[in-house]
């Protein structure tokens, strides 16, 4: 039996600049962190050559990998050379669709990691991220960027620099003192947005709009680069993260017609009135989770006035996808 544990993430700055359609002509930069909410993939051998799949509340029993309905599981099995004769179960701490926390990419990373380990192959973070991008973007043609696969593979509090020549990463935790790092972690809040959304439609529109949104995306890159320079410099103050969230949202909500809506606007207005220095929607927008940066002195009133919305408590996660059981 093999079990993989893969974190989801929150993106703080630069989201949207990780689309190859953009960074192949310019440069992308994303600052994000893995959090302690996970996707689990469990694989065990069967006594026969059938395959059983259990994900969410859906079960499937098939004779061939090619007959698996779940496209992530099917294509991951084909990519890693899995043979029939196994059971697979996926479990998640958050919704695997529409959370805005990169859970779909985390699922793919977790599947590839678990299946590779099951086959006796160890993948490092870079190999895992590249395989996940190949599967999700090139094979399944999902209209997404590449930040989610990388942060799920590497974990930690990181920057990812996207260029046509390649993707590089830097561990930002070691650039700031432990007290400031704890303040960032303790001043960030996640609240569930009670609206339905089609993230695939939003991302498809956003990808289609890249040429006309070029200037806005350059501003998003500049904002992420500014935050990166502050974090890695000597003048870092955690409140800069809140200011970056606010600026990022003002730019991002204009990239697609469905990124914001009245519910989101009301939540952000309430958050800012009660002490948040900045808020933005995680992921594609339209729903999922709202990220807010709230200084400690404002948190009591903020928590009180945001109590109508479900909070998701979290901590940062240093590890990326890993095998937690292999026997």
Secondary structure, DSSP 8 states (H G I E B T S, - for coil): -EEEEEEEEEEEE-TTTT-HHHHTTS-EEEEEEEEEEEEEEEEEE-SSS-EEEEETTEEEEESSGGG-S-HHHHHHHHHHT--S-EEEEEEESS-SSS-SSSHHHHHHHHHHHHHHHHTT----HHHHHHHHHIIIIIIS-----SHHHHHHHH-SEEEEEEETTEEEEEEGGGGS-HHHHHHHHHHEEEEEE-----HHHHHHHHHHTTTTTHHHHHHHHHHHHHHHHHHTSS---THHHHHHHHHHHHHHTTSSTTS--HHHHHHHHHHHHTTEEEEEESTTSSSEEEEEEE-GGGHHHHHHHTTTS-B----B----SEEEEE-
